[in-house]
């Protein structure tokens, strides 16, 4: 199993802000705190701006999971929920998350848009959701590896912190072994480049393994895209992890997964 890092409980004040409102629930599925982040990277430039209370602009780019296919409204997508949660946790630093998700894209298409976006303005953080459609469509694994490297290079060249959101877990995947290879490539390249990964695959697999029947409510009616409850839980995990990565004094423990 891949090495992963699980953050311990947030300090009481921060934990309270991230838990404002009822936890995501639907047909028995309830949000369990499972923030799994590969890499010990600390987002120092972002941490400095948070500490200074400076406005933050985050680019969320990717395919349908970023666009929010399966969400009942725009404010139910993961970028919208993440913006709301970070706005509470980082109350002195206004947060804007630009949703640049386009459903159905594979890595080459998103890469082209990423390059254009970075040339057009400065972002304080890029969250790049990548790999699901490439894996589902059976793309070339080594070509995909090269595209992940290229995306990381582009963001680093722009002097912008980067975090990657890896593919989702869904129980009906046709070729699970090949799908896992794409997930592993994301983790392997990111680890070599010291880029943190929100390990969504491992997180959602853990949800499923905990209660396979309840997990169905974390997915949309197509059994593939996430539902409002799934996006909300993902956003809570990501917010928890980002707060941890921008607060280096917060204790962490490594666990084998």
PyMOL commands that set and color helices and strands:
alter all, ss='L'
color gray80, all
select helices_A, chain A and resi 12-18+44-52+64-67+74-76+78-89+107-120+132-136+141-157+176-192+200-210+212-218+228-245
alter helices_A, ss='H'
color red, helices_A
select strands_A, chain A and resi 3-7+25-26+29-30+36-38+56-62+95-101+125-129+162-165+196-198+252-256
alter strands_A, ss='S'
color yellow, strands_A
deselect
rebuild
show_as cartoon
